[in-house]
Amino acid sequence: MNVSFEEIGRLAVTFAQSGCQAGQVCKLNADGKAVPCAAGDKFCGIVEGVRSGFAAVQVEGFAEVAVSGTVNVGYVNLCANGNGGVKAGTGREYLVVSVNAGTAVIKL
């Protein structure tokens, strides 16, 4: 049986952006713009789309994200991996509900 967490508790916010790409994690800079994360950064959400200098960023709910390294199911400290995804590290604690080859579903 497959379980889908898609759209559960989803909340997206529009930010001015610089350099963001859909599907990647992002953070906010000092000006309040969504920008790509460097390796080890804490992230605020996942970019859903970019248009005309703005980004829709999912900041709550369940979302699928690219992962590198070993990430386990359960509560895991995650940070940006520097390539648009996440890795286990010194970031915030997130609930990871599934892990598949190169991706995980997390609760933001």
Contacts in CASP RR format, 6 or more apart in sequence:
PFRMAT RR
TARGET T0000
AUTHOR 0000-0000-0000
METHOD contacts of the structure
MODEL  1
MNVSFEEIGRLAVTFAQSGCQAGQVCKLNADGKAVPCAAGDKFCGIVEGV
RSGFAAVQVEGFAEVAVSGTVNVGYVNLCANGNGGVKAGTGREYLVVSVN
AGTAVIKL
3 98 0 8 1.000
5 62 0 8 1.000
5 97 0 8 1.000
5 98 0 8 1.000
5 105 0 8 1.000
6 62 0 8 1.000
7 62 0 8 1.000
8 61 0 8 1.000
8 62 0 8 1.000
9 60 0 8 1.000
9 61 0 8 1.000
9 62 0 8 1.000
10 58 0 8 1.000
10 60 0 8 1.000
10 61 0 8 1.000
10 62 0 8 1.000
10 63 0 8 1.000
11 58 0 8 1.000
11 59 0 8 1.000
11 60 0 8 1.000
11 61 0 8 1.000
12 48 0 8 1.000
12 56 0 8 1.000
12 57 0 8 1.000
12 58 0 8 1.000
12 59 0 8 1.000
13 56 0 8 1.000
13 57 0 8 1.000
13 59 0 8 1.000
14 54 0 8 1.000
14 55 0 8 1.000
14 56 0 8 1.000
14 57 0 8 1.000
15 28 0 8 1.000
15 32 0 8 1.000
15 33 0 8 1.000
15 34 0 8 1.000
15 54 0 8 1.000
15 55 0 8 1.000
15 57 0 8 1.000
16 31 0 8 1.000
16 32 0 8 1.000
16 33 0 8 1.000
16 34 0 8 1.000
16 53 0 8 1.000
16 54 0 8 1.000
16 55 0 8 1.000
17 26 0 8 1.000
17 33 0 8 1.000
17 34 0 8 1.000
17 35 0 8 1.000
17 47 0 8 1.000
17 50 0 8 1.000
17 53 0 8 1.000
17 54 0 8 1.000
17 55 0 8 1.000
18 29 0 8 1.000
18 33 0 8 1.000
18 34 0 8 1.000
18 35 0 8 1.000
19 35 0 8 1.000
19 36 0 8 1.000
19 50 0 8 1.000
20 26 0 8 1.000
20 34 0 8 1.000
20 35 0 8 1.000
20 36 0 8 1.000
20 47 0 8 1.000
20 49 0 8 1.000
20 50 0 8 1.000
20 55 0 8 1.000
21 36 0 8 1.000
21 47 0 8 1.000
21 50 0 8 1.000
21 84 0 8 1.000
22 47 0 8 1.000
22 48 0 8 1.000
22 49 0 8 1.000
22 50 0 8 1.000
23 46 0 8 1.000
23 47 0 8 1.000
23 48 0 8 1.000
23 49 0 8 1.000
23 65 0 8 1.000
23 66 0 8 1.000
23 84 0 8 1.000
24 36 0 8 1.000
24 37 0 8 1.000
24 46 0 8 1.000
24 47 0 8 1.000
24 84 0 8 1.000
24 85 0 8 1.000
25 37 0 8 1.000
25 43 0 8 1.000
25 45 0 8 1.000
25 46 0 8 1.000
25 47 0 8 1.000
25 65 0 8 1.000
25 80 0 8 1.000
25 84 0 8 1.000
25 85 0 8 1.000
25 86 0 8 1.000
26 34 0 8 1.000
26 35 0 8 1.000
26 36 0 8 1.000
26 37 0 8 1.000
26 43 0 8 1.000
26 44 0 8 1.000
26 45 0 8 1.000
26 46 0 8 1.000
26 47 0 8 1.000
26 55 0 8 1.000
26 57 0 8 1.000
27 34 0 8 1.000
27 35 0 8 1.000
27 37 0 8 1.000
27 41 0 8 1.000
27 42 0 8 1.000
27 43 0 8 1.000
27 44 0 8 1.000
27 80 0 8 1.000
28 34 0 8 1.000
28 35 0 8 1.000
28 44 0 8 1.000
29 35 0 8 1.000
34 44 0 8 1.000
34 47 0 8 1.000
34 55 0 8 1.000
34 57 0 8 1.000
36 82 0 8 1.000
36 84 0 8 1.000
37 43 0 8 1.000
37 80 0 8 1.000
37 82 0 8 1.000
37 84 0 8 1.000
38 80 0 8 1.000
38 82 0 8 1.000
39 79 0 8 1.000
39 80 0 8 1.000
39 81 0 8 1.000
39 82 0 8 1.000
39 83 0 8 1.000
39 87 0 8 1.000
40 79 0 8 1.000
40 80 0 8 1.000
40 81 0 8 1.000
40 82 0 8 1.000
40 87 0 8 1.000
40 89 0 8 1.000
40 90 0 8 1.000
40 91 0 8 1.000
41 79 0 8 1.000
41 80 0 8 1.000
41 82 0 8 1.000
42 79 0 8 1.000
42 80 0 8 1.000
42 91 0 8 1.000
42 92 0 8 1.000
43 78 0 8 1.000
43 79 0 8 1.000
43 80 0 8 1.000
43 86 0 8 1.000
44 57 0 8 1.000
44 59 0 8 1.000
45 57 0 8 1.000
45 58 0 8 1.000
45 59 0 8 1.000
45 63 0 8 1.000
45 108 0 8 1.000
46 57 0 8 1.000
46 58 0 8 1.000
46 63 0 8 1.000
46 65 0 8 1.000
46 108 0 8 1.000
47 55 0 8 1.000
47 56 0 8 1.000
47 57 0 8 1.000
48 55 0 8 1.000
48 56 0 8 1.000
48 57 0 8 1.000
48 58 0 8 1.000
49 55 0 8 1.000
49 56 0 8 1.000
50 56 0 8 1.000
58 108 0 8 1.000
59 108 0 8 1.000
60 108 0 8 1.000
61 107 0 8 1.000
61 108 0 8 1.000
62 97 0 8 1.000
62 105 0 8 1.000
62 106 0 8 1.000
62 107 0 8 1.000
62 108 0 8 1.000
63 105 0 8 1.000
63 106 0 8 1.000
63 108 0 8 1.000
64 103 0 8 1.000
64 104 0 8 1.000
64 105 0 8 1.000
65 85 0 8 1.000
65 86 0 8 1.000
65 103 0 8 1.000
65 104 0 8 1.000
65 105 0 8 1.000
65 106 0 8 1.000
66 81 0 8 1.000
66 83 0 8 1.000
66 84 0 8 1.000
66 85 0 8 1.000
66 86 0 8 1.000
66 102 0 8 1.000
66 103 0 8 1.000
67 81 0 8 1.000
67 85 0 8 1.000
67 86 0 8 1.000
67 87 0 8 1.000
67 99 0 8 1.000
67 102 0 8 1.000
67 103 0 8 1.000
67 104 0 8 1.000
68 81 0 8 1.000
68 83 0 8 1.000
68 85 0 8 1.000
68 86 0 8 1.000
68 87 0 8 1.000
68 102 0 8 1.000
69 87 0 8 1.000
69 88 0 8 1.000
70 88 0 8 1.000
71 78 0 8 1.000
71 86 0 8 1.000
71 87 0 8 1.000
71 88 0 8 1.000
71 96 0 8 1.000
71 99 0 8 1.000
71 104 0 8 1.000
72 88 0 8 1.000
72 96 0 8 1.000
72 99 0 8 1.000
73 96 0 8 1.000
73 97 0 8 1.000
73 98 0 8 1.000
73 99 0 8 1.000
74 95 0 8 1.000
74 96 0 8 1.000
74 97 0 8 1.000
75 93 0 8 1.000
75 94 0 8 1.000
75 95 0 8 1.000
75 96 0 8 1.000
76 88 0 8 1.000
76 93 0 8 1.000
76 94 0 8 1.000
76 96 0 8 1.000
77 88 0 8 1.000
77 89 0 8 1.000
77 90 0 8 1.000
77 91 0 8 1.000
77 92 0 8 1.000
77 93 0 8 1.000
77 94 0 8 1.000
78 86 0 8 1.000
78 87 0 8 1.000
78 88 0 8 1.000
78 89 0 8 1.000
78 91 0 8 1.000
78 92 0 8 1.000
78 93 0 8 1.000
78 94 0 8 1.000
78 96 0 8 1.000
78 106 0 8 1.000
79 86 0 8 1.000
79 87 0 8 1.000
79 89 0 8 1.000
79 90 0 8 1.000
79 91 0 8 1.000
79 92 0 8 1.000
80 86 0 8 1.000
80 87 0 8 1.000
81 87 0 8 1.000
86 104 0 8 1.000
86 106 0 8 1.000
94 106 0 8 1.000
94 107 0 8 1.000
94 108 0 8 1.000
95 106 0 8 1.000
95 107 0 8 1.000
96 104 0 8 1.000
96 105 0 8 1.000
96 106 0 8 1.000
97 105 0 8 1.000
97 106 0 8 1.000
97 107 0 8 1.000
98 104 0 8 1.000
98 105 0 8 1.000
END
